[in-house]
Amino acid sequence: MELDAALDVWLNEVNNLVPNLQQRKKITLVGAEVYKRALHDVTKTKHYSGDRDTSKVDHLADSIEVSNANIDYIVDGSSLVGFTAKGINHARIARLLNDGTKFIPADHFVDETRRNSRHAVLVAQYAEYQRLLKGGK
């Protein structure tokens, strides 16, 4: 086999390992859902009070959303997880609780959850990558 033919074969094999946009969206969405569940559980554990009336406004733990676009709303294969700003600004409340204020001590629940769930997110994304590109289960 000539060098140029061998390089074409190699390039084709490498290109088959790189996910396209639709595959990247699916892969990152799986990871985002794992992180969303972890963040929901931690938020509910640390900042949930059962005596609040949530008939009109969702509780902080129930206001976490996943977006299959980047921060600029461009669909590039990335996914975001965050607190919604619908109704009351849950994102602002979460930031105040996470970072603290003059009157509220910081508990860094968002930062710690992101760090602690990193491995589970990568495992879920790798499993989806294997399923989509390698024909795994």
N, C-alpha and C positions, 0 to 999 in steps of 0.2 A: 504494500500500500504506500502510495506517495505521501509525503509530508502534508501537503495541502489537503488531501482527502482525509488523512488521520486527524488533522486539526478540525476539519468540518464535522467529523463524527464526534470528537471530544466536545466541541462547542454546542452541538445539538444535545448531547447528554447533559451538559451543564445547564443549558437553558431549560431543560425539563425539570430541574431542581428548583428553579426560581418561580415562585407563585405569581400568577397574573393578578390583576386588580380584584376580580371577583373572589378569587381564592384568598387573597390577603384580607379582604373584608370579612370573610367567613372565619379565618384564623384569628384575627384580632377580636372579633365579636365574641368568640368562645372565651378568650382570655378576659375580656371586659365583663362578661357575665359572672365569671369566677370571682373577680375582684368586687363586683357589685354585691354578690351574696356575702362575701366576707365583710365588706364595709357596712352592709345592712345589719349583720349580726352584731358587730362591734358597736355600732351606733345605738342599736336597740338595747344592748347590755349597759352601756355607759350613760346614755342620755334619754332613756325612755321612761316616761311616767304614765302609768295606766289611768290616772285620774283626769287627764286632759281630754277635752271635747275635740275629737278629730272628725266630727261630722261635716265641718265646713272647710277645714284646712288639714292637709295631711301632716302627720308627725314627721319630724326630721328623718327618722329611719325609713319612712315610707316614701320619701321624696327623692330617692336616688334614681337617676336615669342613665341609660346607655345611649350613646349616639355613634352611628357608624360613619362618622366624618371627623375631620380634624377640628381644631379650635376655630378655624376660619370658615367652617361649614363646607369645606372642600372634601369631596369623596376621593381619598387617595389611598384607601386601604387601611387607615388607622381607625381606632375606636376610642371614644372617651367615656369616662364614668364620672358623674358628678351630681351634686345636689341641684335641684331645680330652683328657678327663681320665680316660678308661677305662683300666683296668690301672694304669699309672703315670700321674702327672699331667703329660702332655706340655705342657699350657698353662702350668704353672708353670715347667717347664724352658725353654720358649720365652721366657717373660718374663725369666728370669734371664739367658739368653744375649743377649736384645735389650737389656735395661736395664743389665746388668752387675751385679757384686757387688764385694765387697772383694777377692776373689781372681780374678774373671773380668772382663776388660775388655769393655765394652759394644760391640756391633757394629751395633746398631739395624737388623738385617736386616728385621724386620717393618715398622717405621716407613718405612724406605726403599722397601721393596717396595710398600707401600700408596701412597706418593707417586708412585713410578715407574710403577705400573700404572693410575693414575687415568684417564689418557686412553684406554687400551685398554678399560677397564671401561665408560666412557661411550660409546665407539664401539659396543661390543657391545650395550649397552642401547638405544642409539638405533636400531640396526639391528633389534632385536627389536620396539621400539616401532613402527617403520615397518611391519614385517611384520604386526603384530597390528592396529594401528589404521588404517593407511593402505592396507592391502592390498598392500604391497610384497612383494618376493620373500622 
